[in-house]
Amino acid sequence: MAHILLGITGSIAAFKACHLASDWSKQGHEVRVVMTAAAQEFVTPLTFSSLTHTPTRTSMFTAGLGSSDVADVPTRPLQIAHIADAKWADILVIAPASADIIAKIACGIADDQLTSTVLAYAEGPKILCPAMNVHMYANAVTQRNIATCKELGWTVVEPESGMLACGDAGKGRMEEPAGIEEAVDGLLLANRPDEDLPFKGLNVLVTAGPTQEPLDPVRFLTNHSTGKMGYALAETARDLGAHVTLVSGPVALEKPYGVDTVAVTTAQDMFDAVRSRFDNADITVMAAAVGDFRPVEQAADKIKKNGRSGIELELTSNPDILAWAGEHKRPDQTLCGFAMETRDLEANAAKKLNGKHCDMLVANNLRTPGAGFAADTNVVTVLTPGTDAESPVIEHWDRMGKGALAQRLLDRLAAMRAEDGRR
């Protein structure tokens, strides 16, 4: 988890910073907030103190604590809070960043708590999230100052276009919290030490979600997969330093930041996407719930009931993507498959592990509490090849969140590759 120093300046967009502080705190990051005097006219320091459980920095002369944060600031030696905060921070984010703060940063002015902290923050990633009137943003002086900030190493999260608080319409609305959080995640990842990135330099291919096989323009065959497990694997592999490609069936999840996401619909679409990318993958994790069958024919128009009590539907097999990958993988590639069962889990999973030439197979039973589709948790049995095909190594893992499971599975795959000299 990171130390995030959040600077807030005078803008109606200051309310969005509340979401940032809250989200980062919930994610386990330590957050400290520095507010300008103008920012305090929009949101009180107490709000951020409550969200971060840390006193909000507002003044150069009370060790960074504003009078609205505490009932009484006791007499004590002056602390150089802006220096301490600058050394403490892993990343500095100013959101919203007004035209005034951008100009001060470009000129090196340090006349309050925030600008002094900025000047003391010598190293590390730093982000500006502009928020202002469209004409102020487009002004040549502001654009010059933004360019100067970029030259000084700042990452600028461009504002959005839309209706502004002043009534004008155009570019100037601060990016939404989700977009800013993605940018912060990306910079934190890029600045992590190599020892925390066991997958650095590796290409990881992940499949996720269901497939849909159309019956007619209205209906399709599918399953209950939500893609949560595959998306957790893709995000975790990204955080471990990998270049990740996620081949995803139709899901309601947001595309993960920093992951190349390829949207597909049918099993054939997914097979084509995997086949064209498999040769470049060091690790492939097949977490998608691929439909085994599809209709032989797709009706050109909606199939009408027309008083019929039934309908005959002829199905044919879809490509077996995992089997194809197992047949084509090189010795330097690692392949992990998934299996959802409703009975005879170990026997069926062992057959799949060996028959599809997997290095690891992750199996679960739909009827096990906490292990079914759409849940945020999973309960899995992990199989790896044993001394002979009839005796795989079988481990039963207790229920855990899908994010934690993704981390544990990828840690195991990294260890397997290290043991085999595949890095």
Helices and strands as residue ranges (DSSP letters): E 3-8, H 14-26, E 30-35, G 39-41, H 45-52, H 81-88, E 91-97, H 99-107, H 113-120, E 126-130, H 134-138, H 140-151, E 155-156, E 160-163, E 169-173, H 177-190, G 194-196, E 203-208, E 213-214, E 220-221, H 228-239, E 243-248, E 260-263, H 267-277, G 278-280, E 283-286, E 293-295, E 315-317, H 321-328, E 334-341, H 345-355, E 360-365, E 377-384, E 393-401, H 402-419
